[in-house]
Amino acid sequence: MKLVRTIPALRREISRYRRTGRPISFVPTMGVLHAGHIELTQRARRIVGRRGIVVVSIFVNPTQFNQKSDFKKYPHTLAADCAKCRAAGVDIVFAPSARSMYPENFSTWVNEESLSLTLCGASRPGHFRGVCTIVLKLFNQVQPDVAIFGQKDAQQALVIRRVVRDLDIPVKIIVAPTVRERDGLAMSSRNARLSPQERIHALAINEALSQVRAAFRRNIRNASKLKKIVRSHLAKIHGMKVDYVELMDTAMLRSVTKASRGNLLAMAVWVGGTRLIDNIKL
């Protein structure tokens, strides 16, 4: 495995592989890697095979944080992340500096202006401008054939797919299922911020989603009733504050009043001082 810290060095590596026609799969991350990330790298390997190249980026992107305090609290664990990537068979880890990704007087941004307006886009102004800009930059730098994202960040995956479609970017987007802990909590780098008691409280998120899934199977289709199931369950837990609970179609990410198969039930919840997101497809 090779650790690459600069854009010119990455381009030299990518050019070498491109000349030999080896396919490239890419997993963009912000580090603090967990088993969910490793599952994405393993999926990336399966897609391109032993002959292909798996690239993982580790970059805590400052422009997608709408609160400076949130960015400052985000952990940096590059050495441990590289060890995990090496053990997982990753070929290249790209870990650039913020200065190289956003040079002085940086002034060019990518905005998706439909799917990014709801859910996290509504509660975190500017978030998806940062996401779209950094992902497009990484696509230009890595030049992957395939990029792998996780279903836990469902809105992000839909937005990136739209950007790729609209801007004719030659990258296939794969969305992998959410990886969960044994007790059902969706794996997230933010879980490390939870206190032991908050970690227990956070289990209510997946419990609420499971209750919605069960209600849908009982033929409950009223969106308000399904969302109320979530809010009622979370209201029982001390220290939990709902940011949003929405039932959306996945074509345009618009709220629906009657649930149908394939709809996305998404939520964002504050557990103490940590914001967690999760979702299910009905």
N, C-alpha and C positions, 0 to 999 in steps of 0.2 A: 504494500500500500504506500502511496506517495501523498505527503501533505504539501499542498500548494498554497502559497500565501498571496500571490500577486496575479493580476489579470494577464500580463504578458506571459508569465510562466504557465498559467493554465492554458492559454491559447497555443503555446508550443506543444504541450502535451496532447491537446485535443487534435491539433493539426496532424500530429504523428499517427494517431489512431485513425483519423479520417482518411489518410492516404492509403491505409491498408484495408479500408472498407469495413472496419469493425463497428458494429452497432453500439450506441451509447444510450444507457438508461440513467435517469437522474432523479435524485431524491433531495429536494430542498428542505432544509431544517434551520431552526434557530438554536440548535444544540440542546444540551441537557438530555441526551438521547436515552430513551427507554425502550422496552420491548416492542412497543408499537412502531417506533422508528425502525428497529431492526427487522421487523416483519416487512416493512416497506422495502428495505434494501434486499431482502431475500426474494420478494416478489420481483423486484427490478432485475435480479440475477436470473430468475426463471424466465423472464421475458426475453432477455438478450442471449441467454445461454453462456456456456463457458468461454466461448470465443469473444463475447461482448465485454463492454466496459461499464462498470457501475461507478457513478460519481455522486458523492454526497456533499452538499454545501452546508457549512455551519456559519451562519451570519445572523447576529441579533440585529434586526433591521430597525434603526431608530425611527424611521418615518412612518411606521405602522402603529406606533404607540401614540395614543392621543393624550396620555398623561405622562409627563416626564418622570414622576415618581415610580410609575409602573416600569418604565424602561430601566431606571437605575436599579430597581430591585431584581431585575431579571438576571439569573445566575449565568456565569460563564464557566464551562467545564471542558475546555478544549482537549486537555490531555486524556481525561477519562473517555470523552467522546471518540477520540482517535483510536483508543484501545478497543472500544466496542466495534468500531468500523473495521479495524484490522481483523478482529476475531470473526466478523461477519463476512469477510471476503470482499470488502469494498476495495476498488482499485485506486480511486483518487478522492481525497478529502480537500475541498476548496474552502479555505477559511480566510477571506479577505478582510482588510481593515475597513472601517467606516470611511476613512479619508479617501481610500481608493475607489470605493463604490459611489461616494458622493463628494466629488472634488469641489474645491472652492467655487462659489457662484453657481452651483448646480441649480438649474432652473427648468428642466424638462420633466413633465410628469405624465403618467398614463392614468386616465380616468375611464372607468366603465360606468355608464350612467343609467342603468336600469336595475339589474339584479343586485347591485351593491347598495341600493338605497334603503333596503329594509333590514330587519334583524340587527346584526352587529354593525351594519353600515349606518343605521339610524341612531344607535346608542353610542357609537364610537366614531364621531365625525373625523374624516380624513384617513381612517384606517385603511380602507380599500384603495385609496390613491397610493398609499405607501406599498401595499401588497402588490398591486398591479405593476407598479413601476419597478420594484425590485425583482419580481418574477420575470418580467420581460428582459431586464438587464441580465439576469442569470441565464435565461434561455439563449440570449445572444452570445454570452461568454462560453457556456458549456456546449451549445449546439446539439442538444440531445435528440434522439429519435423518439424517445418515450420519457415522460415525466410521471412520477407516482405521487399522488396525494391521498390523504386519509379522509374517510367519510365523516369523522368527528367534526372536521372543519367543512361541513357540507356546503355552506354558502361560498366559502373561499373556492372550493373546487368548481362550483357552477360559474362563478365569476371568471376564473381563469380559463375555463373552457370557452366562455363567450369571447374573451379577449383573443384567444388563439384563433377562434373562428373568424372574428371580425377583422383581425389584422393579418390573416393568412400566414400564421406562424406554423412552420412544418414540424409540429411536435404532437404526438399522440398523448392525450391525457388519460391516465388510468386512475380510477378512484378505488382504493382498497377499503374493505370493511373496517369499522372501528375495532380496535383491539382493547379488551377490557381486562381489568384485574379479576382475580378469581371471585371476588365479592361483587363484581359488576360495575365498579367505577371505571369510567373511560380513562385510559391512560393519557396523561398530559404532563408536560414539564411543570405546569403550575401546581400539580398535586404536591410537589415537594414543599410548597409554602404552607400547607395545611398543618395545623397543630394536630396532635393525636385525636383530640375530641372533634375538631373540625373534619378530620378524615372520616370519622364515623358518621357525622352529620351528612357528609357529601354523598353517602350511599343512598340517601333519599332521592337523589336525582334519577338514578337508574330505576329505583323502585317506582317512581311516578311514571316514567316512560313505560315500564312493564304494565302498569295498571291501565294506561291508555291503550296499549296493544291489546290487552285482554278485553277492554270495553269495545274496541273496534271489532274484535272477533265475535262479540255478542250482538253485533249489528247496530251499535250506537254510532250514529253518523253526524249528529249535531256537533259542529265544531266548538261552540261555546261550552257544551257539556264536557267534551274531551279536554279542553283547556282548563276547565274548572277542576277536573280530577287532579291535574298537576298542581295547580295553585293550592288546592285544599290540602293535598298531601304535604307540600313543602311548608305550608303555614304552621304545621304542627312542630316544625323543627326550629329550635332556638338558634338565632344568629344567622338564619338564611333569609336573603332578600332577593326576590325575583326581579331580574332586569326585564326579560320578556319571555312570554310563552306564546308561540304562534303556530298555526296550522296553515301550511302553504302548498300551492302547486309547485312542482319543480321545473316547469317550463319557463315561467316568468317570475317566480317567487312572489306571488300575490296571495293575500289571505283568502281562504275559502270559508264558506259558511256551512257546507256539507262535505264531510270527509269521504274520500274515495281511495281506492287502492293506489299506492304510489305517492300519495301526499307525504309531505315532510312535517313532522311535529318537532319543532326546534325550540330550545330554551337556552337562556343565559341566566345564571344564578350567582349571586355573591354569597360565598361561604366565609363569614368573617370578612377579612380584607382581600380575599382571593376570588376572582371572577372565573367561573367554570362554564363551559358550554357543552351541550350534548344534544343528540337528536336520534330519531328513528324514522324510517320509512314505513308507512302503514302497509 
